[in-house]
Amino acid sequence: MIGADLFSASAQRIVDYLNAHTPIPDWSVSRIAGGEQVHVHVHPEAFLSVGQREPWPETFCIRMLGGAARVVPDSLADPDYADHPAAGHVRAYAGFPIVDDLGNTFGTLCGVGPDPLQGIEAVDVELIELMGSLLSSQLAMSRTADRERRAGEIAVALAHTDALTGLTNRRGWDLLVSDAQQRVTAYGDPVAVAVIDLDGLKKVNDVHGHAAGDDLIRGAAAALAATATESDRVARYGGDEFVVLSNNVPAARLDAHFAAFQHSLEQVGISASIGYAPTNPGVVSIADAFTLADAAMYEAKQERRIA
């Protein structure tokens, strides 16, 4: 098993175990990224589900990480939680931080329930802390193993290049997507996909010849590559269609992030339509995000034709 699979298996076993051996019914291993808490591995009963997203400042867990109690028998009776908007229906809470291999807070192991606990002794605090510590250790080992493995796999993917543009080709893109999907599923890494289609390539080919069309494609590729950050992978998907895989871009910044690609094309006189969509662990896969981005691109293209 690769590191991502090992972490997924460990996380799921822990939330299932805590559901079966504590009076708190909903347990989650969540990821904190881009100002959101995303529940990645869940044993749900009422409140939590895989892929559920919440603004990080509005969570119980941010209070726990800020120094409030890690186990709360009754949120309405705890001064650090009683004023929370969800305290009326989330009465029991337990949480513990999960730390990655760089010492940064990755997310939390947390549990919530609709009924108050019969005192702090109803939950084995040391057990939850042990489980959280084990997840941090597993995460560190998995991330380290994956980093070493991924370096070779990414190099192989990027070696598949398109002869006309020098960008990653369709085969390389598929390898990049496979790697990214593993990270989305296991760790809840923020990943988004953009589909970019050049406007008017057929007309250029018909009027000015295919050499001019090739120049247009090369110019678009150069503009997109120049705009890409370290978090982006740009590929020529086929014909006049390009794709971008963006890692670790917060959802709130996606509009501006992908607008920069369209602006770069406009700056060199190239008209294009773009659509993009984020993934969501357990809900929207990279394949799903591609479909959504492709549909958004065609909608944008239609709007440009009408205008």
Secondary structure, 3 states (H helix, E strand, C coil): CCHHHHHHHHHHHHHHHHHHHCCCCEEEEEEEECCEEEEEEEECCCCCCCCCEEEHHHCHHHHHHCCCCCEECCHHHCCCCCCCCCCCCCCEEEEEEEECCCCCEEEEEEEEECCCCCCHHHCCHHHHHHHHHHHHHHHHHHHHHHHHHHHHHHHHHHHCECCCCCCECHHHHHHHHHHHHHHHHHHCCCEEEEEEEECCHHHHHHHHCHHHHHHHHHHHHHHHHHHCCCCEEEEEEECCEEEEEEECCCHHHHHHHHHHHHHHHHHCCCCEEEEEEECECCCECHHHHHHHHHHHHHHHHHHHHHC
